[in-house]
Amino acid sequence: MLDIKFIRENKEIVQAGAKKKRLDIDIEKLLVLDDERLKQLKEVEELRSEVNRVSNDISRNQDSASKTQLIEEMRIVKDEIKIKEEKLKAIIKNWQTLMLQIPNVPSPDTPEGPDESGNMVIRNWGEKPKFDFTPKEHYELGQKLGVLDNESAAEVSGSRFTYIKGDLVLLQFALINFLLEIFTNTKTLEKIAKEKNINVNTKAFIPVIPPFMVKSNTYLKMARLDPKEDKYHIEVDDMYLIGSAEHTLGPIHMNQILDEKVMPMRYIGYSPAFRREAGSHGKDVKGILRMHQFEKLEMESFCLPETSIQEQEFLIAIQEYFLQTLNLPYQVVLICTGDMGKPDYRQIDIETWMPGQNTYRETHTADLMTSFQSRRLNTRVRRTDESIEFVHMNDATACAIGRTLIAIIENYQQANGSVKIPEVLRKYMGGRDFITQ
């Protein structure tokens, strides 16, 4: 949520930002309603002051007739307050509805574009592997190796589910262990920041297994509830299964005031993710690319406003370090206005090369929300001078496990159908070099 004062002072910028994000909002309607809200609030406060004044007069008055008259006056004022409070309540409800529709403004360096066609590749890393055979897609290799079983899962749970088995399970947990070593090692984090010339505090991340369900109101505050049709809703409890760990990591400090001395607060969360994949019928139904259920590791960061851009760059640097250590080719993409999320100020994705599909696929995203989410969540920081302000929030993918497994399988496939294990992961798999039948 944007500050109403900021909206008033920058209504053209806010309106233009929404248009660039392909969202239809009415700033003038909001400001007229805000004027009415402030007017009604002032009238209610004045009447409450009048009640307090009359109440003091009653307590001091010794004359019975005068006291009775004052009590009647106070009753009339209280009735008027009740009417105005009901009116104010309705105005505030409509005001909040309009405020929640206003998106974050995009950063100055965000390219303008209607959809993903406007995204901008800003750098590439790594050489695409060359094969002396036609590379296969991951699901072909996974089936032959006996580590993926979509058919049995379809019988049990339906399409877009799978059984991940055997060595691929070990590879998944190897990735998790490798990542946790990165995020909890301050020396590694310091090295990453130094190599990219990023000036941030390199304190370690706190590992978290967050709740896998979230209240609908909390989801709304995170500005991640829409589109609802892509979420799994538990109607009897009015709860949702999360689509990513940041959906419950983001509210971890809801209604709290953090001390500046502990900033930044960084978390690395592991969770399943549940998505209906609405609108993708018949698309990517083979293998584990676009599943209803998968696992992810997510970064969530709470920082001071003046450090949030550098913080985002730091999270991206960690993502790149992870992929470079696995020797997976990728490209970094600056997401345009028409393809970015409603709460995003700046969004940067990483797409990893998938040779079996002969294309890059998104594996990572990094979202800077500034104070858009923290204002809705009421997450603030107390400065050393005792002033209080809203924190800035970043979230970023550490590892979309399914898609990373795909990238490894396709980039490390061998002519005989085996898959070479990336060197950095072998210590977690008993020192073995290959996944074979």
Buried (B, 14 or more C-beta within 10 A) or exposed (E): BBBBEEBBEBBEEBBBBBEBBEEEBBBEEBBEBBEBBEEBBEBBEEBBEBBEEBEEBBEEBEEEEEBEEBEEBBEEBBEBBEEBBEBBEEBBEBBEEBBBBBBBBBBEEBBEBEEEEBBEEEEBBBEEBEBEEEBBBBBBBBBEBBBBBBEEBBEEEEBBBBBBBBBBEBBBEBBBEBBBEBBBBEEBBBEBBEEBEBEBBBBBBBBBEBBBBBBBEBBBBBBBBEEEEBBBBEEEEEBBBBBBBBBBBBBBBBEBEBEBEEBBBBBBBBBBBBBBBEEEEEEBBBBBBBBBBBBBBBBBBBBBBEBBBBBBBBBBBBBBBBBEBBBBBBBBBBBBBBBBBBBBBBBBBBBBBBBBBEEBBBBBBBBBBBBBBBBBBBBBBBBEEEEEBBBBBBBBBBBBBBBBBBBBBBBBBBEEBBBBBBEBBBEBBEEEEBBEE
